[in-house]
Amino acid sequence: MTDKTQPHYEIRCDVNDSVELVAVDVMLGSRKYRFVNIYRSPSHGTNEKLYVKELLNSVKKLCNVKCPVTVVGDLNCPNVNWNDSTSPCDGVQDKLLD
């Protein structure tokens, strides 16, 4: 059970067991902030596109709140150019970039 009187608490995420993420709400005074930390291993084989879809659905649900949300993590997208927001159209890295 989550004790929301504490200055921080983990948010339950209904995600597939293969999706690696954790979300925490932090209270600073009367303001709440959400932090989502995700990890995507370099390859999921033939299920990679399905995995990315599940990961993105989970992150979207966690971001659907009224407080500020910060998403961080390791996406393992070596072909994404984060400076000019480009990536190969492979159904994985382009989806994560979007």
Jmol script that loads the backbone (N, CA, C; Angstrom):
load data "model"
ATOM      1  N   MET A   1       0.840  -1.186   0.000  1.00  0.00           N
ATOM      2  CA  MET A   1       0.000   0.000   0.000  1.00  0.00           C
ATOM      3  C   MET A   1       0.881   1.244   0.000  1.00  0.00           C
ATOM      4  N   THR A   2       0.508   2.250  -0.761  1.00  0.00           N
ATOM      5  CA  THR A   2       1.277   3.479  -0.878  1.00  0.00           C
ATOM      6  C   THR A   2       0.834   4.464   0.191  1.00  0.00           C
ATOM      7  N   ASP A   3       1.824   5.036   0.901  1.00  0.00           N
ATOM      8  CA  ASP A   3       1.542   6.041   1.914  1.00  0.00           C
ATOM      9  C   ASP A   3       1.773   7.414   1.302  1.00  0.00           C
ATOM     10  N   LYS A   4       0.683   8.072   0.879  1.00  0.00           N
ATOM     11  CA  LYS A   4       0.801   9.349   0.194  1.00  0.00           C
ATOM     12  C   LYS A   4       1.056  10.513   1.146  1.00  0.00           C
ATOM     13  N   THR A   5       1.252  10.247   2.430  1.00  0.00           N
ATOM     14  CA  THR A   5       1.622  11.298   3.363  1.00  0.00           C
ATOM     15  C   THR A   5       3.135  11.469   3.399  1.00  0.00           C
ATOM     16  N   GLN A   6       3.864  10.555   2.808  1.00  0.00           N
ATOM     17  CA  GLN A   6       5.319  10.636   2.757  1.00  0.00           C
ATOM     18  C   GLN A   6       5.748  11.662   1.706  1.00  0.00           C
ATOM     19  N   PRO A   7       6.987  12.194   1.806  1.00  0.00           N
ATOM     20  CA  PRO A   7       7.443  13.180   0.819  1.00  0.00           C
ATOM     21  C   PRO A   7       7.682  12.585  -0.568  1.00  0.00           C
ATOM     22  N   HIS A   8       7.718  11.272  -0.671  1.00  0.00           N
ATOM     23  CA  HIS A   8       7.851  10.619  -1.976  1.00  0.00           C
ATOM     24  C   HIS A   8       7.224   9.229  -1.901  1.00  0.00           C
ATOM     25  N   TYR A   9       6.738   8.767  -3.014  1.00  0.00           N
ATOM     26  CA  TYR A   9       6.164   7.430  -3.057  1.00  0.00           C
ATOM     27  C   TYR A   9       6.179   6.915  -4.487  1.00  0.00           C
ATOM     28  N   GLU A  10       6.342   5.605  -4.595  1.00  0.00           N
ATOM     29  CA  GLU A  10       6.373   4.956  -5.904  1.00  0.00           C
ATOM     30  C   GLU A  10       4.962   4.837  -6.457  1.00  0.00           C
ATOM     31  N   ILE A  11       4.840   5.034  -7.761  1.00  0.00           N
ATOM     32  CA  ILE A  11       3.560   4.922  -8.440  1.00  0.00           C
ATOM     33  C   ILE A  11       3.453   3.531  -9.032  1.00  0.00           C
ATOM     34  N   ARG A  12       2.336   2.873  -8.771  1.00  0.00           N
ATOM     35  CA  ARG A  12       2.120   1.548  -9.353  1.00  0.00           C
ATOM     36  C   ARG A  12       1.904   1.693 -10.851  1.00  0.00           C
ATOM     37  N   CYS A  13       2.588   0.849 -11.595  1.00  0.00           N
ATOM     38  CA  CYS A  13       2.491   0.883 -13.049  1.00  0.00           C
ATOM     39  C   CYS A  13       1.997  -0.480 -13.522  1.00  0.00           C
ATOM     40  N   ASP A  14       0.855  -0.498 -14.157  1.00  0.00           N
ATOM     41  CA  ASP A  14       0.341  -1.747 -14.724  1.00  0.00           C
ATOM     42  C   ASP A  14       0.973  -1.938 -16.093  1.00  0.00           C
ATOM     43  N   VAL A  15       2.142  -2.577 -16.083  1.00  0.00           N
ATOM     44  CA  VAL A  15       2.878  -2.780 -17.326  1.00  0.00           C
ATOM     45  C   VAL A  15       3.246  -4.246 -17.473  1.00  0.00           C
ATOM     46  N   ASN A  16       3.544  -4.612 -18.696  1.00  0.00           N
ATOM     47  CA  ASN A  16       4.046  -5.932 -19.011  1.00  0.00           C
ATOM     48  C   ASN A  16       5.344  -6.155 -18.230  1.00  0.00           C
ATOM     49  N   ASP A  17       5.595  -7.367 -17.780  1.00  0.00           N
ATOM     50  CA  ASP A  17       6.795  -7.671 -16.999  1.00  0.00           C
ATOM     51  C   ASP A  17       8.087  -7.335 -17.727  1.00  0.00           C
ATOM     52  N   SER A  18       8.055  -7.304 -19.056  1.00  0.00           N
ATOM     53  CA  SER A  18       9.280  -7.024 -19.806  1.00  0.00           C
ATOM     54  C   SER A  18       9.609  -5.526 -19.843  1.00  0.00           C
ATOM     55  N   VAL A  19       8.632  -4.662 -19.565  1.00  0.00           N
ATOM     56  CA  VAL A  19       8.857  -3.219 -19.577  1.00  0.00           C
ATOM     57  C   VAL A  19       9.512  -2.813 -18.272  1.00  0.00           C
ATOM     58  N   GLU A  20      10.668  -2.169 -18.404  1.00  0.00           N
ATOM     59  CA  GLU A  20      11.418  -1.761 -17.221  1.00  0.00           C
ATOM     60  C   GLU A  20      11.262  -0.272 -16.998  1.00  0.00           C
ATOM     61  N   LEU A  21      10.475   0.084 -15.981  1.00  0.00           N
ATOM     62  CA  LEU A  21      10.331   1.479 -15.607  1.00  0.00           C
ATOM     63  C   LEU A  21       9.893   1.583 -14.158  1.00  0.00           C
ATOM     64  N   VAL A  22      10.184   2.722 -13.588  1.00  0.00           N
ATOM     65  CA  VAL A  22       9.724   3.031 -12.238  1.00  0.00           C
ATOM     66  C   VAL A  22       9.299   4.492 -12.233  1.00  0.00           C
ATOM     67  N   ALA A  23       8.228   4.783 -11.507  1.00  0.00           N
ATOM     68  CA  ALA A  23       7.727   6.151 -11.406  1.00  0.00           C
ATOM     69  C   ALA A  23       7.593   6.506  -9.928  1.00  0.00           C
ATOM     70  N   VAL A  24       7.983   7.735  -9.619  1.00  0.00           N
ATOM     71  CA  VAL A  24       7.951   8.215  -8.234  1.00  0.00           C
ATOM     72  C   VAL A  24       7.348   9.608  -8.220  1.00  0.00           C
ATOM     73  N   ASP A  25       6.428   9.839  -7.304  1.00  0.00           N
ATOM     74  CA  ASP A  25       5.919  11.183  -7.057  1.00  0.00           C
ATOM     75  C   ASP A  25       6.660  11.748  -5.857  1.00  0.00           C
ATOM     76  N   VAL A  26       7.102  12.988  -5.993  1.00  0.00           N
ATOM     77  CA  VAL A  26       7.837  13.662  -4.926  1.00  0.00           C
ATOM     78  C   VAL A  26       7.060  14.902  -4.535  1.00  0.00           C
ATOM     79  N   MET A  27       6.821  15.049  -3.250  1.00  0.00           N
ATOM     80  CA  MET A  27       6.131  16.221  -2.730  1.00  0.00           C
ATOM     81  C   MET A  27       7.158  17.214  -2.197  1.00  0.00           C
ATOM     82  N   LEU A  28       7.077  18.439  -2.698  1.00  0.00           N
ATOM     83  CA  LEU A  28       7.908  19.536  -2.191  1.00  0.00           C
ATOM     84  C   LEU A  28       6.948  20.606  -1.707  1.00  0.00           C
ATOM     85  N   GLY A  29       6.727  20.626  -0.406  1.00  0.00           N
ATOM     86  CA  GLY A  29       5.704  21.501   0.143  1.00  0.00           C
ATOM     87  C   GLY A  29       4.353  20.988  -0.319  1.00  0.00           C
ATOM     88  N   SER A  30       3.580  21.843  -0.954  1.00  0.00           N
ATOM     89  CA  SER A  30       2.269  21.429  -1.455  1.00  0.00           C
ATOM     90  C   SER A  30       2.304  21.070  -2.945  1.00  0.00           C
ATOM     91  N   ARG A  31       3.494  21.093  -3.548  1.00  0.00           N
ATOM     92  CA  ARG A  31       3.619  20.799  -4.979  1.00  0.00           C
ATOM     93  C   ARG A  31       4.089  19.362  -5.187  1.00  0.00           C
ATOM     94  N   LYS A  32       3.505  18.723  -6.202  1.00  0.00           N
ATOM     95  CA  LYS A  32       3.882  17.359  -6.539  1.00  0.00           C
ATOM     96  C   LYS A  32       4.612  17.349  -7.869  1.00  0.00           C
ATOM     97  N   TYR A  33       5.645  16.509  -7.955  1.00  0.00           N
ATOM     98  CA  TYR A  33       6.412  16.318  -9.176  1.00  0.00           C
ATOM     99  C   TYR A  33       6.528  14.820  -9.417  1.00  0.00           C
ATOM    100  N   ARG A  34       6.434  14.419 -10.669  1.00  0.00           N
ATOM    101  CA  ARG A  34       6.556  12.997 -11.004  1.00  0.00           C
ATOM    102  C   ARG A  34       7.828  12.775 -11.815  1.00  0.00           C
ATOM    103  N   PHE A  35       8.545  11.720 -11.460  1.00  0.00           N
ATOM    104  CA  PHE A  35       9.757  11.320 -12.168  1.00  0.00           C
ATOM    105  C   PHE A  35       9.560   9.890 -12.656  1.00  0.00           C
ATOM    106  N   VAL A  36       9.812   9.688 -13.946  1.00  0.00           N
ATOM    107  CA  VAL A  36       9.681   8.368 -14.545  1.00  0.00           C
ATOM    108  C   VAL A  36      11.055   7.980 -15.099  1.00  0.00           C
ATOM    109  N   ASN A  37      11.564   6.850 -14.662  1.00  0.00           N
ATOM    110  CA  ASN A  37      12.862   6.360 -15.106  1.00  0.00           C
ATOM    111  C   ASN A  37      12.632   5.091 -15.910  1.00  0.00           C
ATOM    112  N   ILE A  38      13.090   5.081 -17.166  1.00  0.00           N
ATOM    113  CA  ILE A  38      12.854   3.920 -18.021  1.00  0.00           C
ATOM    114  C   ILE A  38      14.169   3.340 -18.519  1.00  0.00           C
ATOM    115  N   TYR A  39      14.125   2.055 -18.834  1.00  0.00           N
ATOM    116  CA  TYR A  39      15.269   1.383 -19.446  1.00  0.00           C
ATOM    117  C   TYR A  39      14.758   0.502 -20.572  1.00  0.00           C
ATOM    118  N   ARG A  40      15.402   0.619 -21.724  1.00  0.00           N
ATOM    119  CA  ARG A  40      15.113  -0.253 -22.854  1.00  0.00           C
ATOM    120  C   ARG A  40      16.413  -0.924 -23.241  1.00  0.00           C
ATOM    121  N   SER A  41      16.441  -2.241 -23.137  1.00  0.00           N
ATOM    122  CA  SER A  41      17.660  -2.958 -23.501  1.00  0.00           C
ATOM    123  C   SER A  41      17.904  -2.784 -24.997  1.00  0.00           C
ATOM    124  N   PRO A  42      19.127  -2.984 -25.448  1.00  0.00           N
ATOM    125  CA  PRO A  42      19.461  -2.725 -26.852  1.00  0.00           C
ATOM    126  C   PRO A  42      18.629  -3.504 -27.869  1.00  0.00           C
ATOM    127  N   SER A  43      18.123  -4.679 -27.514  1.00  0.00           N
ATOM    128  CA  SER A  43      17.370  -5.444 -28.505  1.00  0.00           C
ATOM    129  C   SER A  43      16.346  -6.341 -27.836  1.00  0.00           C
ATOM    130  N   HIS A  44      15.193  -6.448 -28.466  1.00  0.00           N
ATOM    131  CA  HIS A  44      14.141  -7.360 -28.024  1.00  0.00           C
ATOM    132  C   HIS A  44      13.766  -8.328 -29.130  1.00  0.00           C
ATOM    133  N   GLY A  45      14.643  -8.462 -30.106  1.00  0.00           N
ATOM    134  CA  GLY A  45      14.409  -9.416 -31.189  1.00  0.00           C
ATOM    135  C   GLY A  45      13.166  -9.092 -31.993  1.00  0.00           C
ATOM    136  N   THR A  46      12.410 -10.112 -32.311  1.00  0.00           N
ATOM    137  CA  THR A  46      11.222  -9.951 -33.161  1.00  0.00           C
ATOM    138  C   THR A  46      10.100  -9.198 -32.458  1.00  0.00           C
ATOM    139  N   ASN A  47      10.147  -9.106 -31.134  1.00  0.00           N
ATOM    140  CA  ASN A  47       9.096  -8.416 -30.369  1.00  0.00           C
ATOM    141  C   ASN A  47       9.431  -6.965 -30.076  1.00  0.00           C
ATOM    142  N   GLU A  48      10.481  -6.440 -30.695  1.00  0.00           N
ATOM    143  CA  GLU A  48      10.952  -5.108 -30.349  1.00  0.00           C
ATOM    144  C   GLU A  48       9.908  -4.013 -30.579  1.00  0.00           C
ATOM    145  N   LYS A  49       9.191  -4.069 -31.699  1.00  0.00           N
ATOM    146  CA  LYS A  49       8.183  -3.037 -31.983  1.00  0.00           C
ATOM    147  C   LYS A  49       7.022  -3.117 -30.999  1.00  0.00           C
ATOM    148  N   LEU A  50       6.622  -4.319 -30.628  1.00  0.00           N
ATOM    149  CA  LEU A  50       5.567  -4.493 -29.633  1.00  0.00           C
ATOM    150  C   LEU A  50       6.019  -3.972 -28.271  1.00  0.00           C
ATOM    151  N   TYR A  51       7.270  -4.260 -27.919  1.00  0.00           N
ATOM    152  CA  TYR A  51       7.820  -3.777 -26.651  1.00  0.00           C
ATOM    153  C   TYR A  51       7.795  -2.248 -26.596  1.00  0.00           C
ATOM    154  N   VAL A  52       8.233  -1.596 -27.669  1.00  0.00           N
ATOM    155  CA  VAL A  52       8.253  -0.132 -27.696  1.00  0.00           C
ATOM    156  C   VAL A  52       6.839   0.425 -27.576  1.00  0.00           C
ATOM    157  N   LYS A  53       5.882  -0.212 -28.230  1.00  0.00           N
ATOM    158  CA  LYS A  53       4.482   0.225 -28.132  1.00  0.00           C
ATOM    159  C   LYS A  53       3.997   0.140 -26.681  1.00  0.00           C
ATOM    160  N   GLU A  54       4.291  -0.969 -26.002  1.00  0.00           N
ATOM    161  CA  GLU A  54       3.893  -1.128 -24.602  1.00  0.00           C
ATOM    162  C   GLU A  54       4.601  -0.121 -23.706  1.00  0.00           C
ATOM    163  N   LEU A  55       5.883   0.097 -23.955  1.00  0.00           N
ATOM    164  CA  LEU A  55       6.646   1.065 -23.176  1.00  0.00           C
ATOM    165  C   LEU A  55       6.058   2.457 -23.329  1.00  0.00           C
ATOM    166  N   LEU A  56       5.795   2.870 -24.562  1.00  0.00           N
ATOM    167  CA  LEU A  56       5.253   4.205 -24.802  1.00  0.00           C
ATOM    168  C   LEU A  56       3.847   4.367 -24.230  1.00  0.00           C
ATOM    169  N   ASN A  57       3.019   3.341 -24.313  1.00  0.00           N
ATOM    170  CA  ASN A  57       1.689   3.409 -23.696  1.00  0.00           C
ATOM    171  C   ASN A  57       1.793   3.600 -22.189  1.00  0.00           C
ATOM    172  N   SER A  58       2.721   2.906 -21.568  1.00  0.00           N
ATOM    173  CA  SER A  58       2.920   3.034 -20.124  1.00  0.00           C
ATOM    174  C   SER A  58       3.386   4.431 -19.758  1.00  0.00           C
ATOM    175  N   VAL A  59       4.338   4.965 -20.509  1.00  0.00           N
ATOM    176  CA  VAL A  59       4.856   6.303 -20.225  1.00  0.00           C
ATOM    177  C   VAL A  59       3.755   7.351 -20.432  1.00  0.00           C
ATOM    178  N   LYS A  60       2.963   7.200 -21.485  1.00  0.00           N
ATOM    179  CA  LYS A  60       1.866   8.146 -21.728  1.00  0.00           C
ATOM    180  C   LYS A  60       0.878   8.162 -20.566  1.00  0.00           C
ATOM    181  N   LYS A  61       0.542   6.981 -20.043  1.00  0.00           N
ATOM    182  CA  LYS A  61      -0.376   6.910 -18.897  1.00  0.00           C
ATOM    183  C   LYS A  61       0.221   7.620 -17.686  1.00  0.00           C
ATOM    184  N   LEU A  62       1.504   7.399 -17.449  1.00  0.00           N
ATOM    185  CA  LEU A  62       2.158   8.013 -16.298  1.00  0.00           C
ATOM    186  C   LEU A  62       2.290   9.523 -16.449  1.00  0.00           C
ATOM    187  N   CYS A  63       2.324  10.003 -17.676  1.00  0.00           N
ATOM    188  CA  CYS A  63       2.446  11.444 -17.920  1.00  0.00           C
ATOM    189  C   CYS A  63       1.094  12.155 -17.941  1.00  0.00           C
ATOM    190  N   ASN A  64       0.019  11.406 -17.879  1.00  0.00           N
ATOM    191  CA  ASN A  64      -1.325  11.985 -17.943  1.00  0.00           C
ATOM    192  C   ASN A  64      -1.763  12.443 -16.549  1.00  0.00           C
ATOM    193  N   VAL A  65      -1.042  13.398 -15.998  1.00  0.00           N
ATOM    194  CA  VAL A  65      -1.334  13.969 -14.684  1.00  0.00           C
ATOM    195  C   VAL A  65      -1.216  15.482 -14.769  1.00  0.00           C
ATOM    196  N   LYS A  66      -1.689  16.151 -13.742  1.00  0.00           N
ATOM    197  CA  LYS A  66      -1.674  17.611 -13.743  1.00  0.00           C
ATOM    198  C   LYS A  66      -0.364  18.194 -13.215  1.00  0.00           C
ATOM    199  N   CYS A  67       0.489  17.380 -12.648  1.00  0.00           N
ATOM    200  CA  CYS A  67       1.753  17.874 -12.107  1.00  0.00           C
ATOM    201  C   CYS A  67       2.858  17.757 -13.159  1.00  0.00           C
ATOM    202  N   PRO A  68       3.967  18.481 -12.973  1.00  0.00           N
ATOM    203  CA  PRO A  68       5.091  18.363 -13.898  1.00  0.00           C
ATOM    204  C   PRO A  68       5.674  16.944 -13.875  1.00  0.00           C
ATOM    205  N   VAL A  69       6.056  16.448 -15.050  1.00  0.00           N
ATOM    206  CA  VAL A  69       6.616  15.099 -15.181  1.00  0.00           C
ATOM    207  C   VAL A  69       7.970  15.193 -15.877  1.00  0.00           C
ATOM    208  N   THR A  70       8.952  14.501 -15.319  1.00  0.00           N
ATOM    209  CA  THR A  70      10.275  14.400 -15.922  1.00  0.00           C
ATOM    210  C   THR A  70      10.526  12.939 -16.247  1.00  0.00           C
ATOM    211  N   VAL A  71      10.832  12.656 -17.518  1.00  0.00           N
ATOM    212  CA  VAL A  71      11.119  11.293 -17.957  1.00  0.00           C
ATOM    213  C   VAL A  71      12.601  11.206 -18.281  1.00  0.00           C
ATOM    214  N   VAL A  72      13.272  10.256 -17.654  1.00  0.00           N
ATOM    215  CA  VAL A  72      14.696  10.034 -17.887  1.00  0.00           C
ATOM    216  C   VAL A  72      14.925   8.542 -18.102  1.00  0.00           C
ATOM    217  N   GLY A  73      16.095   8.206 -18.568  1.00  0.00           N
ATOM    218  CA  GLY A  73      16.423   6.797 -18.688  1.00  0.00           C
ATOM    219  C   GLY A  73      17.401   6.518 -19.802  1.00  0.00           C
ATOM    220  N   ASP A  74      17.564   5.255 -20.059  1.00  0.00           N
ATOM    221  CA  ASP A  74      18.463   4.764 -21.091  1.00  0.00           C
ATOM    222  C   ASP A  74      17.622   4.076 -22.149  1.00  0.00           C
ATOM    223  N   LEU A  75      17.476   4.721 -23.307  1.00  0.00           N
ATOM    224  CA  LEU A  75      16.636   4.187 -24.372  1.00  0.00           C
ATOM    225  C   LEU A  75      17.411   3.298 -25.336  1.00  0.00           C
ATOM    226  N   ASN A  76      18.745   3.314 -25.258  1.00  0.00           N
ATOM    227  CA  ASN A  76      19.567   2.524 -26.173  1.00  0.00           C
ATOM    228  C   ASN A  76      19.166   2.746 -27.621  1.00  0.00           C
ATOM    229  N   CYS A  77      19.257   3.977 -28.040  1.00  0.00           N
ATOM    230  CA  CYS A  77      18.950   4.362 -29.417  1.00  0.00           C
ATOM    231  C   CYS A  77      20.205   4.984 -30.043  1.00  0.00           C
ATOM    232  N   PRO A  78      21.158   4.154 -30.455  1.00  0.00           N
ATOM    233  CA  PRO A  78      22.428   4.684 -30.941  1.00  0.00           C
ATOM    234  C   PRO A  78      22.324   5.456 -32.252  1.00  0.00           C
ATOM    235  N   ASN A  79      21.260   5.269 -33.019  1.00  0.00           N
ATOM    236  CA  ASN A  79      21.137   5.937 -34.312  1.00  0.00           C
ATOM    237  C   ASN A  79      20.248   7.173 -34.278  1.00  0.00           C
ATOM    238  N   VAL A  80      19.800   7.549 -33.086  1.00  0.00           N
ATOM    239  CA  VAL A  80      19.026   8.785 -32.958  1.00  0.00           C
ATOM    240  C   VAL A  80      20.011   9.937 -32.802  1.00  0.00           C
ATOM    241  N   ASN A  81      19.816  10.982 -33.580  1.00  0.00           N
ATOM    242  CA  ASN A  81      20.590  12.202 -33.424  1.00  0.00           C
ATOM    243  C   ASN A  81      19.726  13.151 -32.603  1.00  0.00           C
ATOM    244  N   TRP A  82      20.007  13.227 -31.317  1.00  0.00           N
ATOM    245  CA  TRP A  82      19.187  14.021 -30.407  1.00  0.00           C
ATOM    246  C   TRP A  82      19.353  15.519 -30.656  1.00  0.00           C
ATOM    247  N   ASN A  83      20.476  15.923 -31.262  1.00  0.00           N
ATOM    248  CA  ASN A  83      20.706  17.350 -31.526  1.00  0.00           C
ATOM    249  C   ASN A  83      19.777  17.890 -32.605  1.00  0.00           C
ATOM    250  N   ASP A  84      19.533  17.098 -33.658  1.00  0.00           N
ATOM    251  CA  ASP A  84      18.642  17.588 -34.710  1.00  0.00           C
ATOM    252  C   ASP A  84      17.354  16.769 -34.826  1.00  0.00           C
ATOM    253  N   SER A  85      17.093  15.935 -33.834  1.00  0.00           N
ATOM    254  CA  SER A  85      15.842  15.165 -33.745  1.00  0.00           C
ATOM    255  C   SER A  85      15.565  14.329 -34.986  1.00  0.00           C
ATOM    256  N   THR A  86      16.551  13.544 -35.399  1.00  0.00           N
ATOM    257  CA  THR A  86      16.380  12.641 -36.527  1.00  0.00           C
ATOM    258  C   THR A  86      16.725  11.216 -36.098  1.00  0.00           C
ATOM    259  N   SER A  87      16.124  10.266 -36.805  1.00  0.00           N
ATOM    260  CA  SER A  87      16.399   8.857 -36.521  1.00  0.00           C
ATOM    261  C   SER A  87      16.025   8.029 -37.734  1.00  0.00           C
ATOM    262  N   PRO A  88      16.516   6.790 -37.786  1.00  0.00           N
ATOM    263  CA  PRO A  88      16.071   5.911 -38.864  1.00  0.00           C
ATOM    264  C   PRO A  88      14.594   5.563 -38.663  1.00  0.00           C
ATOM    265  N   CYS A  89      13.882   5.345 -39.734  1.00  0.00           N
ATOM    266  CA  CYS A  89      12.471   4.943 -39.659  1.00  0.00           C
ATOM    267  C   CYS A  89      12.414   3.429 -39.528  1.00  0.00           C
ATOM    268  N   ASP A  90      12.682   2.944 -38.332  1.00  0.00           N
ATOM    269  CA  ASP A  90      12.732   1.503 -38.105  1.00  0.00           C
ATOM    270  C   ASP A  90      11.579   0.991 -37.244  1.00  0.00           C
ATOM    271  N   GLY A  91      10.648   1.884 -36.904  1.00  0.00           N
ATOM    272  CA  GLY A  91       9.526   1.468 -36.072  1.00  0.00           C
ATOM    273  C   GLY A  91       9.874   1.347 -34.597  1.00  0.00           C
ATOM    274  N   VAL A  92      11.107   1.645 -34.252  1.00  0.00           N
ATOM    275  CA  VAL A  92      11.538   1.579 -32.852  1.00  0.00           C
ATOM    276  C   VAL A  92      12.124   2.938 -32.459  1.00  0.00           C
ATOM    277  N   GLN A  93      13.289   3.252 -33.022  1.00  0.00           N
ATOM    278  CA  GLN A  93      13.955   4.495 -32.640  1.00  0.00           C
ATOM    279  C   GLN A  93      13.146   5.724 -33.048  1.00  0.00           C
ATOM    280  N   ASP A  94      12.485   5.660 -34.203  1.00  0.00           N
ATOM    281  CA  ASP A  94      11.660   6.806 -34.610  1.00  0.00           C
ATOM    282  C   ASP A  94      10.461   6.975 -33.691  1.00  0.00           C
ATOM    283  N   LYS A  95       9.894   5.888 -33.211  1.00  0.00           N
ATOM    284  CA  LYS A  95       8.753   5.960 -32.288  1.00  0.00           C
ATOM    285  C   LYS A  95       9.192   6.536 -30.946  1.00  0.00           C
ATOM    286  N   LEU A  96      10.359   6.131 -30.473  1.00  0.00           N
ATOM    287  CA  LEU A  96      10.864   6.668 -29.215  1.00  0.00           C
ATOM    288  C   LEU A  96      11.221   8.144 -29.349  1.00  0.00           C
ATOM    289  N   LEU A  97      11.753   8.536 -30.486  1.00  0.00           N
ATOM    290  CA  LEU A  97      12.075   9.944 -30.718  1.00  0.00           C
ATOM    291  C   LEU A  97      10.808  10.790 -30.752  1.00  0.00           C
ATOM    292  N   ASP A  98       9.757  10.274 -31.407  1.00  0.00           N
ATOM    293  CA  ASP A  98       8.496  11.023 -31.457  1.00  0.00           C
ATOM    294  C   ASP A  98       7.956  11.254 -30.070  1.00  0.00           C
TER     295      ASP A  98
END
end "model"
wireframe off; spacefill off
backbone 0.3
color backbone group
